């Protein structure tokens, strides 16, 4: 997440330019998280775009991110949220101290996504809801090339997980955000789903974002 230091304002502009796409994810989060009370953790909250949804649903938003620059943008966007700079693989919270959790578009940013989710499981109370929304591992990635038809063109290499150099990856448009970052993480679907061990899935949605193949996957869980 520290890769966003120095470019957090640029990323906020990027999100604004693609507001329709992120609004679909925001609507899914609102639908799947549902109203509640108590601290709701946003892991990898970035510039805080989704913290307002947490607050609107009655939860107390608590955002965690490694990027000080992203947290600065989040503070400007929403006052009243608890914002903490921390490594998501070592969350600064006691066991079973969090009432709910979300994470949005983070699995392509972190190198140890399973460890992040394990920490989420540790800090959440039994019965707590957790919502994850992110890029669809099967249709958005280094080897899934977008086309105007909405049907992705697939290239060899899907099963190779891990951090990917953006340069030369057929699934990375030259003017896209991943090209700007320089690298990102690819998780095949099996590794992605297995990362949520310790949580019970309640619902899975391949969001209708206007493309023939879905670009976004939304998952709702509960901690047993």
C-alpha angles and dihedrals in degrees: 000000000000086000086080094062107115095017102059093110090050090052091050088054090049091052091049091051089053095040095137091059094048092044089061089054091046091052090050091051092051091049096047102039096049125189121310145133138248131051115333115193121218104198111207091007093175112182092354100251092147099039091088090061089056091050094045090055091055099257124126106246118230114181125196126188138150093221114088089193092055091049089052089057090046091054090052091049100048129019119203098039121121105238121190131182106222146133108264091217089063108034116194095231135102122251114280093003101122124081099202141353144204137182124190127200094335106124091080091052104049127068096211106039094160090056090051092053091045088057090049089053091049096053099041124090122241109275093024119143121234125190127194124188122178149129114312106255093213099051107026119055147084095305101034106090116200118229133192090250092062091239108114121230109229125218131189119276106059094131094056106095129190138065115342131201106237094213110096095004106137091216093059116084113219094241097039128115094251089057088053092051092048097220142028140176125263120201119184112228095260094054091043095053093042089057089072094064109143093041128089115228116232102174141357125199130184096207121232101235097161096268126115089237119038118254096188133057122196121195131185121200140171127211108238 
